Amino acid sequence: MPRPRVHDLQELLDAAERLAADVGARGLTVRAVAAAAGVSNGSIYHAFGSLATLLGQVWLRAATSFLDLQSRLVDQATNPVSAVVAAADAPAVFAGQRPAAARMLLTVKREHLLGPELPTELADALLALDKRLVSLLVRLAHLVWNRRDAAAVAVVTTCVVDLPTALFRRPLTAAEPIDQPTRDRLAAAVRAVLDVPPRKE
């Protein structure tokens, strides 16, 4: 039996992504994904080999798209502070483009979704994404303060990771749009945090 076409694989990933966003990691089984995609359980195994591989591909696809978008938004910023604001606002922009993926990334913990049986190549690809994020945080710290040390990166992490999670989690969990006032509050909070320089190393 031939492997499903790429288009079919993307549909399976879409179905698993929506399911992860709707029910969380606990509800993700081969049977549930197959039902959501309208295929047989065997189709899932034939296409991906295991549920772990499918879920790893789902996360990798979503996280890669998000980081690509976030990097583009940073590149388009006109000054260092607006670059950090753009990076922080990226989840809202991403939610407008791919709501299920944004909900999954912000509301489902990766360690709950991905088990230890993840194939090595997928684990390596996810590690590479983590390094991309760290590189972006370091880049932003250097833009704002001409520093790359842990204290500076920690402040940027507050702006780009912690604050968006705190402000965007509720609407994303409720599958509601992130409204402009919430995004404006995030931008104001980011600027306020950046007004207090990181401690000296």
Legacy VTK file of the C-alpha trace (Angstrom):
# vtk DataFile Version 3.0
C-alpha trace
ASCII
DATASET POLYDATA
POINTS 201 float
0.000 0.000 0.000
1.507 3.382 -0.967
2.093 5.998 1.705
-0.495 8.788 1.869
0.156 11.851 -0.254
1.771 14.887 1.405
-1.591 16.656 1.338
-3.117 13.769 3.296
-0.292 13.907 5.839
-0.910 17.600 6.366
-4.596 16.877 6.961
-3.663 14.322 9.617
-1.355 16.851 11.261
-4.112 19.464 11.114
-6.570 17.106 12.792
-4.105 16.218 15.555
-3.265 19.890 16.058
-6.927 20.841 16.459
-7.472 17.940 18.828
-4.467 18.916 20.948
-5.785 22.477 21.164
-9.312 21.313 22.066
-8.703 18.482 24.536
-5.062 18.737 25.583
-2.466 16.011 25.757
-4.591 13.519 27.717
-7.166 13.237 24.942
-4.661 12.495 22.207
-4.869 8.848 21.237
-4.510 7.157 17.890
-8.233 6.387 17.961
-9.133 10.027 18.714
-6.859 11.439 16.013
-8.107 8.912 13.483
-11.717 9.791 14.288
-10.997 13.518 14.024
-9.289 13.031 10.677
-11.877 10.590 9.368
-9.346 7.821 8.732
-8.601 4.407 10.181
-6.217 3.771 13.066
-4.019 1.895 10.610
-3.682 5.003 8.461
-2.083 6.829 11.369
0.441 4.058 11.978
1.113 3.666 8.256
1.763 7.379 7.800
3.778 8.080 10.957
4.713 4.762 12.531
3.593 5.756 16.019
1.521 8.272 17.915
4.731 9.737 19.367
6.057 10.506 15.894
2.754 12.067 14.837
2.613 14.328 17.890
6.267 15.242 17.500
5.620 16.271 13.919
2.570 18.273 14.991
4.574 20.231 17.558
7.582 20.657 15.283
5.446 22.023 12.443
3.611 24.499 14.671
6.672 25.658 16.595
8.725 26.091 13.426
6.004 28.209 11.828
5.727 30.304 14.972
9.465 30.925 15.270
9.663 31.794 11.576
6.910 34.368 12.051
8.416 35.732 15.258
11.802 36.167 13.583
10.233 38.007 10.644
8.392 40.369 12.979
11.625 41.123 14.830
13.436 41.747 11.544
10.738 44.247 10.514
10.966 46.272 13.733
12.385 49.773 13.489
14.213 49.906 16.846
15.344 47.548 19.636
12.382 48.115 21.959
9.854 47.649 19.165
11.691 44.447 18.224
11.061 43.035 21.710
7.438 44.218 21.575
7.036 42.523 18.191
8.495 39.271 19.514
6.141 39.407 22.499
3.125 40.107 20.296
3.971 37.262 17.909
1.567 34.761 19.575
-1.340 37.123 18.877
-0.329 37.470 15.235
0.141 33.705 14.967
-3.264 33.104 16.567
-4.844 35.174 13.834
-3.224 32.995 11.195
-3.318 29.563 12.804
-5.575 29.604 15.866
-5.370 25.904 16.695
-1.578 25.886 16.499
-1.349 28.987 18.697
-3.695 27.487 21.269
-1.715 24.270 21.354
1.659 25.975 21.732
0.511 28.285 24.519
-1.863 26.035 26.468
-0.382 22.526 26.136
2.924 21.779 27.814
5.308 20.163 25.383
6.477 17.597 27.921
2.884 16.457 28.401
2.369 16.068 24.673
5.661 14.438 23.759
6.822 11.294 25.524
10.296 9.821 25.986
9.751 7.478 23.035
10.086 10.342 20.566
12.315 9.331 17.623
15.856 10.662 17.825
15.646 12.785 14.690
12.503 14.495 15.936
14.033 15.062 19.365
17.065 16.619 17.660
14.843 18.856 15.523
12.979 20.069 18.622
16.275 20.746 20.377
17.351 22.811 17.376
14.154 24.861 17.751
14.947 25.479 21.412
18.360 26.767 20.359
16.721 29.056 17.797
14.559 30.576 20.502
17.535 31.100 22.805
19.452 32.721 19.947
16.553 35.101 19.350
16.406 36.040 23.041
20.150 36.672 23.091
19.875 38.740 19.918
17.154 40.907 21.462
19.157 41.433 24.655
22.099 42.535 22.559
19.924 44.930 20.550
18.463 46.571 23.651
21.486 46.693 26.004
24.438 45.479 23.939
24.606 42.550 26.365
24.356 38.796 25.961
24.659 37.686 29.583
22.150 35.612 31.530
20.641 38.558 33.417
19.898 40.475 30.220
18.461 37.410 28.504
16.285 36.718 31.570
14.661 40.152 31.276
13.978 39.605 27.571
12.540 36.187 28.408
10.125 37.872 30.808
8.989 40.107 27.967
8.819 37.534 25.179
7.712 34.405 27.039
6.272 35.144 30.483
4.158 38.222 29.790
2.509 36.914 26.585
1.706 33.647 28.334
0.088 35.492 31.236
-1.981 37.839 29.067
-2.849 35.581 26.133
-3.506 32.250 27.853
-7.078 33.029 28.920
-8.442 34.039 25.498
-6.553 31.262 23.746
-7.783 28.651 26.219
-11.327 29.892 25.662
-10.782 29.850 21.878
-11.481 33.588 21.787
-9.655 36.175 19.684
-6.923 38.179 21.376
-8.330 41.691 21.332
-6.348 44.834 20.643
-6.599 46.256 24.203
-4.932 43.083 25.519
-2.176 43.409 22.937
-1.740 47.082 23.842
-1.437 46.183 27.533
1.223 43.631 26.651
3.180 46.224 24.660
2.965 48.659 27.579
4.095 45.977 30.038
7.044 45.031 27.837
8.182 48.647 27.569
7.871 49.058 31.338
10.009 45.987 31.978
12.637 47.168 29.512
12.777 50.529 31.307
14.437 48.764 34.238
17.851 47.554 33.001
19.063 44.091 33.997
21.376 43.843 36.964
25.088 43.999 36.392
26.741 40.626 35.969
LINES 1 202
201 0 1 2 3 4 5 6 7 8 9 10 11 12 13 14 15 16 17 18 19 20 21 22 23 24 25 26 27 28 29 30 31 32 33 34 35 36 37 38 39 40 41 42 43 44 45 46 47 48 49 50 51 52 53 54 55 56 57 58 59 60 61 62 63 64 65 66 67 68 69 70 71 72 73 74 75 76 77 78 79 80 81 82 83 84 85 86 87 88 89 90 91 92 93 94 95 96 97 98 99 100 101 102 103 104 105 106 107 108 109 110 111 112 113 114 115 116 117 118 119 120 121 122 123 124 125 126 127 128 129 130 131 132 133 134 135 136 137 138 139 140 141 142 143 144 145 146 147 148 149 150 151 152 153 154 155 156 157 158 159 160 161 162 163 164 165 166 167 168 169 170 171 172 173 174 175 176 177 178 179 180 181 182 183 184 185 186 187 188 189 190 191 192 193 194 195 196 197 198 199 200
